């Protein structure tokens, strides 16, 4: 599928869209569609779902505008639809104070589901940065992710990159919540 006409980003703005991306199953379906279009049957096989369940979840994603039909073909009198992501990236709203960060929850679930014997790099670093260095690091991480996104080849195995740069809650905030 040519990606020249695919928008760079889709901003999730409605409750329907947020509910659609909040499901781990739908997150995994979108991961299947990240690099190439697929049919309901192909999606079901790759995600490990029944075709009916796969169809249900894809319909919800399509209704929310996150995926779209990009090609159809007739197979034994039945129209086969190929679905693809509606944009290269899905941008979620900030979760708000106390709200769950859907993206990070999905990332942790995917990490936990990854084969234990597989190669992985998981690190955490605690830093003390000026606001300037904080912003610079965020921009450099985004640029690095983009650099490798451009090297992505659909014929190669999937690899997920997740990064979070944030200011943790202060000790006073954490102690206040625990009372």
Secondary structure, 3 states (H helix, E strand, C coil): CCCCCCEEEEECCCHHHHHHHHCHHHHHHHHHCCCCCECHHHHHHHHCCCHHHHHHHHHHHHHCCCEEEEEEEEECCEEEEEEEECEEEEECCCCCCCCCCHHHHHHHHHHHHCCCCCCCCCCCCCCCCCHHHHHHHHHHHHHHHHHHHHCCCCCCCCCCCCCCCCCCCCHHHHHHHCC
